[in-house]
Amino acid sequence: MKTNKLWNRRLTALLLAAAMTVVMLPGCGSRAPDYTSGTPWLDSNIDGNVTPDTEVNLKDDFYLAVNKEEIMALTYEPGSMIGTAMDETEKLVEDNMMALITDESFTSREAEQLRAYYHALDDWETREPLAKELLRENLDMIGNMTTMKDYYDAVHVWWSTHSLAAWGLLTFGVDVALDDPTTYIGGINGPSLILEDAAEYEERTESGEIAYEVNKQIYEYGCEIMGFDREEADQEFDRMITFEAKIAEHTLTQEEMMGADAVAKLNNYITVDELVQMLGESYDLKAELEDNGYFPERLMNYMPDQIEFIAELLGDESNLEDIKNWMKVRCLIDSTGDLSREAMIHVKEIAQEIMGTEDIREYDRMLLSQVDQDLGTFMQQAYVERYASPEMKEQITELCKDVIAEYRLMLQEEDWLSQEMKDKAVEKLDAVTINAVYPDKWEDYSGLDVTGMNYYEALQEISKFELRKACSMLNHKVDPEIWLEDPLEANAFYNPLNNSITILLGILGEETYTTDMSREEIYGRIGAVIGHEISHAFDSTGRQFDKDGNMIDWWPEADSGAFEERVEKVRTFYDRIAVYGDKYLAGAKLDGEATADIAGLQCMLRLAEKEDSFDYDTMFRSYAALWCGKQTPYATEYRYIYDPHPPEYLRVNVTLQQFDEFLETYGIQEGDGMYLAPEDRIKVW
């Protein structure tokens, strides 16, 4: 369930970043560097680079040759700056979700809850005055603070009522320990940053500028609605940025969070008593936690330097005015879109104008997104009951088993691994849990009922229910049958904390898997995805975890050195690729996903060898079509900084050129753009 950000499992979310798809990102306005100067291939994913006159030759640029017409035909969904081959699959899922709301002939407890909440969201006659009243109460509470104790009391109230987000500098959650992934423990975080990345406060990129402008204009608009002075609003926003910059100095950057050593950096623990001692006697933290039933035996302390700095801020009364200003700005930004239907739409229009997207989402889809965010488990259960296919679940499960079986042979045949390491790797592989399409067991939400409530009553009921549920998980064993992932996402995951592979229902459609696909199409599409995810068990991050999900060093020293040598070759290879101009890729950020792409296709080619009269051309074209996409120039720059996946055209071209089967199928030879000499190839597995 995705309702309460306070309880998001931060560590798990980080580890699940090794996923197949990339999150849709904001677009931007006009910029005009030379995006056509990439080497060794044109970045054909950048909108405008491919035109009817663009010449194609599959021996020189296979991705472009296969996808040229489709790239030019792709359009952007409202509010998006990326168009992909899988957009239709995602749109079908959203259409089906909307039907659960509108089609009252489908009756289930879950569907009734979804409809009740949707109608409460749409009842602006009731919702608007309550939103303004509640916001005014919270802003008054912030404004009336005269001592740090007033701050502590306000945070206590917000946590206890949970009608809105708690705008405190510390948040608490539930996670699993790296040294015991079978048990839930607590977690402590500092605040999210308005510019998203700590690095943006030192040297702002265009992404940071856009985040700054969007949030500043939303804040100004919210101040205007609430009757505050606009000039003062500008000063307050910039003061908030200056305050966050101090916190950012003690916060891991996004680049640091994407490194193979990120998990080790986050692997820190603290007890409540130690935290109480750090915060000092003036903050009665124990009472706050106990009043809310939060009794962790220990907490994940993700960023100790950040938490120590926040403790220093809270221990100095002279920081109160900066903290109050920060709370006011963040509170108003978060709440402005709830103040009226017009405000909700205008907030989206502000982002649209600055980001350069063509349209905003339709009103009913905005409400649907909120329903899915706040009542995700109900949405998932209702969707699976109505639309999911048990036959597809069985078929995907069997395909996963086939891939795992072939990986077992791959590992056993690796000549650079010792026999000891082969045995350990196969043991981990054999312990992989397969989560196919949708879960067989759901979290128990029978105690949550929002029928007959207005929006704020329902939101508070949801929040309190989530709080009770999360607190009840603390210090108890993790139920391995309960998925952490939303089955309606268009995605697939490997999770090293429980050594599981998950292929979600939302990714299965015309571009990935249908029951009437040929074996060649299956191998080039969903088969390659499954192979990709399995290989994450043995990439730079996954290899740090054993078969039970414990973070321990289980590799013999010689094997570890051989692995690093091979991965370093992957990094160096990508370091030499320029997406455009002087923008060279960072291999250290991409090696996990690049390695997984190559290993996944390697597995599929091994399976293909066992098929009679296998059509390699169909398989390779299917693989290229799977990654067909285009994006605005800014999206390319954003992903250049933040995305651990190689650009799609490289996920195809670099991956395919590693294999003799590909070169031989098309007669590719030295001198062709797709040719790569055997000694230059970068296969790890």
Secondary structure, DSSP 8 states (H G I E B T S, - for coil): --S-GGG--HHHHHHTTS-SS-------------TT--BSS--TTBTTS--TT----TTT-HHHHHHHHHHHH----TT-SEEETTHHHHHHHHHHHHHHHH-TTS--HHHHHHHHHHHHHH-HHHHHHHHHHHHHHHHHHHHT--SHHHHHHHHHHHHHH-SS----S-EEEEEEETTEEEEEEEEEE----TTSSGGGGTS--HHHHHHHHHHHHHHHHHHHHHT--HHHHHHHHHHHHHHHHHHHTTS--HHHHTSTTHHHHH--EE-HHHHHHHH-TTS-HHHHHHHTT---S-EEES-HHHHHHHHHHHT-GGGHHHHHHHHHHHHHHHHHTTS-HHHHHHHHHHHHHHHT-S----HHHHHHHHHHHHSHHHHHHHHHHHH--HHHHHHHHHHHHHHHHHHHHHHHH-TTS-HHHHHHHHHHHHT-EEEEES-SS----TT---TT--HHHHHHHHHHHHHHHHHHHTTSB--TTS-SS-TTSS-EEEETTTTEEEEEGGG-STTT--TT--HHHHIIIIIHHHHHHHHGGGSTTGGGB-TTS-B---S-HHHHHHHHHHHHHHHHHHHT-EEETTEE--HHHHHHHHHHHHHHHHHHHHHHHTSTT--HHHHHHHHHHHT-EEE-HHHHHHHHHH-SS--HHHHHHHHHTT-HHHHHHTT--TTSTT---GGG-----
